[in-house]
Each structure stands twice: as C-alpha cells, then as structure tokens.
Amino acid sequence: MLSIVFPAYNEEARIPSTLADYRETLAHVPHELIVVCDGTDGTADIAERAGARVLRFPRRLGKGGAVLEGFKSATGSLVGFVDADGSTPAGQFLRLAGALEAGSADGVVGSRKVEGADIRVPAPASRRVASFLFGVLVSVLFHLGIRDTQCGAKLFRREPLQRVLPLLRTRGFEFDVELLWRLKRSGGVVREVPLEWRWSPGSRLRFHQTVRMGLSLVRLRFSG
C-alpha cells in the first residue's frame, strides 16, 4: 500500500489536475491519497470529490505540520509526500516507489540536482539562487550527503519513518531537512533519485520565509 500525502494550503486551482494525474497513474497500484487542508478556499471539497481522503484543519499548520498530520493518518507500508502543484508528475513518483522497493534504503527523495534529473521548466533565477544558498547552509550544518533536500517528492518505509516522527519539531518548509537529519541520526539510509520536474507558478515560499527557515535550522542543529 502506497500512502501519498499532499499538503494543500489554498490549492483549489492546482489540486484538481494533480489528483487526476495521480488517480489515473496509480489506478492499478494499491494506494491512498491524503490531502491535508488548512486554508480557506474550496480545496478540501474539490479533493473529496476527486476521491481523496481529506484532513481538514481550521488553523494554519505550515507545510511541515501538514505533512506530519498526513503521516500520522497514513496506513501504507510506503509513506511519502508530494507537492500539490503538480511539479512532480505521478509517473515520477512511481519511480521513487520502484527505487525504494528495489533497494535496501529506508527512504528515497526526488532530486533535481543529480545526474539524470530532467528539469522541464526551471524555477526563476531568484528562486535558484535562494535554493543554492539554502543548500550550502544545510550542507555545512547537517552533512546529509543529499544535494536536493527541498524537492517536494519523498517516500519512506513505514517503520523507520514512524521511529522519528515523535522527534520532529519544525513545521515550516525546513521540515524536509529535519526529517532527513532525524532519519540519518537514527541509522536510516536515504537515497536520491533523479526525477523529471517542472516549475509551477504560484509558490507559497517567500524570501522572508527562506531567512526564517535558515534561522530555524541553525537553532535546530545546535539545540539537538
């Protein structure tokens, strides 16, 4: 069983095509699609009509908080998450599942920065610069050996994931880094898998949030 969590804050314009793609592509794969909604638009109703399991929250959870709630609700033996904007097509997510099942790793992360990645529509230059600087900070602080911690497509085996969920403290976009760090500290092995990816306009991440992410990671690293 494949459990895929979609953090979806006010995604009514983009979630229909994303869910349709995942429903069609995974038609012959046991799966559940979990959409975590903490916004104010019609995302939750649209996702329910599309056949997803919807978790509704009246308060803002943050990207990481939404993923965490979805993880707690997931029932599959493979549990992951993906951005609701369709930047990672369903066929590419299946590549993650295939790589995880074929190897001995505890988790796999989609990567735009390793050989074989196919960037169909690149992010704006400003976003790429911010991503580079953030990546340098993550490398210096955490030594994960993962070049692309922020690609919004990740998949894990259930048992090693469940061991680290109670330890997670961050709830913003920096959640990905903490999750990978906790897994590594617990002895887990995570691999990068090159993916086809495309930039989707309408990103929720702003420059001031990138600065906040960096400060949050510094605090996390030195507080343990």
C-alpha positions in Angstrom: 0.0 0.0 0.0 1.3 3.4 -1.1 0.3 6.4 1.0 0.9 9.8 -0.5 0.3 13.0 1.5 -0.5 16.3 -0.3 0.0 19.4 1.9 -2.6 21.7 0.3 -2.9 25.3 1.5 -5.4 27.1 -0.8 -4.7 24.9 -3.8 -8.1 24.8 -5.4 -6.7 26.0 -8.8 -3.9 23.3 -9.0 -5.1 20.3 -7.0 -7.7 19.0 -9.5 -5.2 18.2 -12.2 -2.7 16.9 -9.7 -5.1 14.5 -8.2 -6.5 13.4 -11.6 -2.9 12.6 -12.7 -2.2 10.5 -9.5 -5.6 8.7 -9.6 -5.1 7.7 -13.3 -1.4 6.7 -13.0 -1.9 4.7 -9.8 -5.1 3.0 -10.9 -3.6 -0.4 -10.7 -1.4 0.2 -7.6 -2.9 -0.1 -4.0 -2.8 3.4 -2.7 -4.4 6.2 -0.7 -4.2 9.9 -1.4 -4.3 12.1 1.7 -4.9 15.8 1.2 -4.2 17.9 4.3 -6.2 21.2 4.0 -5.6 24.1 6.4 -6.7 27.0 4.1 -9.8 29.0 3.5 -10.7 28.1 -0.1 -12.5 25.1 -1.7 -9.5 22.8 -1.8 -11.0 20.3 0.7 -14.3 19.9 -1.1 -12.6 19.6 -4.5 -10.2 16.9 -3.1 -13.1 14.9 -1.6 -15.0 14.9 -4.9 -11.8 13.6 -6.5 -11.8 10.6 -4.2 -9.0 11.6 -1.9 -9.1 11.3 1.9 -9.2 14.8 3.3 -8.0 16.0 6.6 -9.4 19.5 7.5 -7.8 21.9 9.9 -9.2 25.3 10.9 -5.7 26.7 11.7 -2.6 27.1 9.6 -0.3 24.2 10.1 2.6 25.1 7.8 4.0 22.8 5.1 5.8 20.5 7.6 2.9 20.5 10.0 0.5 19.4 7.2 2.8 16.6 6.1 3.2 15.4 9.7 -0.6 15.2 10.2 -0.8 13.3 7.0 1.9 10.9 8.1 0.1 10.2 11.3 -3.0 9.3 9.4 -1.3 7.1 6.7 -1.8 3.4 6.7 0.5 2.2 3.9 3.8 0.3 4.1 5.4 3.0 2.0 4.6 6.6 3.1 5.5 9.8 1.3 4.5 13.2 0.3 4.5 15.4 -2.8 3.7 19.0 -3.6 0.1 19.7 -4.6 1.1 21.9 -7.5 1.9 19.0 -10.0 5.6 19.8 -10.3 6.3 16.1 -9.8 4.1 14.0 -12.1 2.6 10.8 -10.8 4.8 8.7 -13.1 7.8 10.2 -11.5 6.6 9.4 -8.0 6.2 5.8 -9.1 9.9 5.9 -9.9 10.6 6.7 -6.3 8.4 3.7 -5.2 10.3 1.4 -7.6 13.7 2.6 -6.4 12.7 2.2 -2.7 11.3 -1.3 -3.3 14.3 -2.4 -5.4 16.9 -1.4 -2.8 17.7 -1.5 0.9 17.3 2.2 1.7 14.8 3.4 4.3 13.8 6.3 2.1 14.2 7.9 -1.3 14.0 11.6 -2.2 13.4 13.1 -5.6 16.3 15.1 -6.8 16.7 17.9 -9.4 20.5 18.1 -8.8 21.9 14.6 -9.5 22.8 13.1 -12.9 19.7 12.0 -14.8 17.4 14.7 -13.5 15.2 16.4 -16.2 14.2 20.0 -15.4 11.4 20.6 -18.0 10.6 24.1 -16.7 13.3 25.8 -14.5 12.5 27.9 -11.4 13.1 31.6 -11.7 16.7 32.8 -11.2 15.9 34.4 -7.8 14.5 31.1 -6.6 17.5 29.1 -7.8 19.9 31.5 -6.0 18.0 31.2 -2.8 17.9 27.4 -3.2 21.7 27.3 -3.7 22.4 29.4 -0.6 20.0 27.3 1.5 21.7 24.2 0.2 25.1 25.5 1.3 23.7 26.2 4.8 22.2 22.7 5.0 25.4 21.1 3.9 27.5 22.9 6.4 25.2 22.3 9.3 23.9 18.8 8.7 26.3 16.9 6.4 23.4 14.9 5.0 25.1 13.9 1.7 21.9 14.9 -0.1 22.2 17.6 -2.7 18.5 18.4 -3.1 16.7 18.3 0.3 13.8 20.5 -0.8 12.4 18.7 -3.8 8.8 18.1 -2.9 8.7 14.4 -3.5 9.8 11.9 -0.9 9.0 8.4 0.1 9.9 6.2 3.1 9.4 2.8 4.6 6.8 2.9 7.3 8.8 1.6 10.3 11.9 3.8 10.1 9.6 6.8 9.5 7.4 6.1 12.5 10.5 5.9 14.7 11.5 9.5 14.0 8.0 11.2 13.8 7.8 11.9 17.6 11.1 13.7 17.4 10.2 16.3 14.7 9.9 19.9 15.9 9.8 22.1 12.8 6.6 22.8 11.0 7.6 25.1 8.1 9.4 24.5 4.8 12.5 23.4 6.6 10.7 20.3 7.8 12.3 18.2 5.0 15.8 18.9 6.3 14.9 17.9 9.9 13.1 14.7 8.7 16.2 13.6 6.7 18.5 14.5 9.6 16.5 12.6 12.1 16.4 9.6 9.9 20.2 9.7 9.4 20.8 10.1 13.1 18.6 7.0 13.8 20.8 5.0 11.4 18.5 5.3 8.4 19.7 5.3 4.8 18.2 7.7 2.3 19.0 7.8 -1.4 18.5 10.5 -4.0 16.6 9.5 -7.2 16.7 11.8 -10.3 13.3 13.0 -11.4 11.6 14.9 -14.2 10.4 18.2 -12.6 8.8 21.4 -13.7 8.4 24.8 -12.0 4.8 25.6 -11.2 3.9 29.3 -10.7 2.2 30.2 -7.5 4.8 29.1 -5.0 3.9 29.8 -1.3 7.5 30.3 -0.3 8.6 33.9 0.1 12.1 35.4 0.7 11.4 36.2 4.4 10.4 32.6 4.9 13.7 31.4 3.4 15.5 33.5 6.0 13.3 32.1 8.8 14.0 28.6 7.5 17.7 29.2 7.8 17.4 30.6 11.4 15.2 27.7 12.4 17.7 25.2 11.1 20.6 26.9 13.0 18.6 26.6 16.2 17.7 23.0 15.5 21.3 22.0 14.8 22.7 23.5 18.0 19.9 22.5 20.3 19.7 18.9 19.1 
